[in-house]
Amino acid sequence: MSGRLDTKTALITGGNSGIGRAIAERFVAEGANVTITGRNQSTIDEVASSLGDRGQGFRSDVSDMASHAEVVDKAVAKFGKLDVFVANAGIAEMIPFLETTEADYDRVMDINLKGLFFGVQAAVRHMNDGGSIVLTGSVVSVKGFPAFSAYSATKGAVRTLARVLASELAERKIRVNVISPGPIATHIFGRQGIERDFIEENFTQMVPLKRLGEPDELANLALFLASDEASYITGADFHADGGVAQV
Ligand code: NAD
């Protein structure tokens, strides 16, 4: 075996769908042991079983603060250690600013920011020195698309958090980086009742490469950042966005 993640163990939140699933599959293909979490038991079971002996999955809600330590304990119990944490679970909701209620705001903050913050904290407590943390951000941390106010605020905060954690965890040689997708073909918008056609029509024309991205194109980035190939990279934000936030 000569994978780019041989001997590494990883925990991926939201690993049962979309970008997180692509990352989980790629990590296992490159030799890692992988624990995934998500909300839907049947897709967790399906993905965990497709990962084989080097995978396992648990239902866990990142907005439940008690869940973070439990999940990390299960990952370490099965695979003995933790080298890589991918904080990927998230929701996206298109709601005009003036229609955004406190409940809407709390929902997206609790999952995308508070859940990520305390997930990383729990992971770091068990992570080996020299580990890698990958946070799933978004192009919306640097672009102002209408109707994404609360969502964009969470992703801007994720990008800022990465700078501080990279600085604070450097003494343990733990690297912290962000992957920022542009519009990617996943179920994230469908969960809110937004059809794929709407996304194609409204988002694709903003993208210089004139197509939606694929989850694998983010898995490529996550793999690189998780691996020792990225040993001198920390605090950075890598966009896989078809150029939408770049040109
Ligand atoms: P997806 O809906 O396919 O996957 C989202 C994952 O997050 C699922 O596995 C789901 O189970 C998990 N999740 C959601 N809420 C959760 C909760 N409360 N507790 C535990 N898990 C939870 O969508 P995706 O596009 O793969 O999204 C993954 C990440 O990528 C998200 O952070 C999202 O904000 C980000 N992102 C996606 C796009 C895009 O266009 N698809 C663009 C920019 C950023």
Residues whose N, C-alpha, C, O or C-beta is under 5 A from the ligand:
A	BS01	NAD	G14 G15 N16 S17 G18 I19 G20 T37 G38 R39 N40 S60 D61 V62 S63 N88 A89 G90 I91 I111 T136 G137 S138 V139 P181 G182 P183 I184 T186 H187 I188
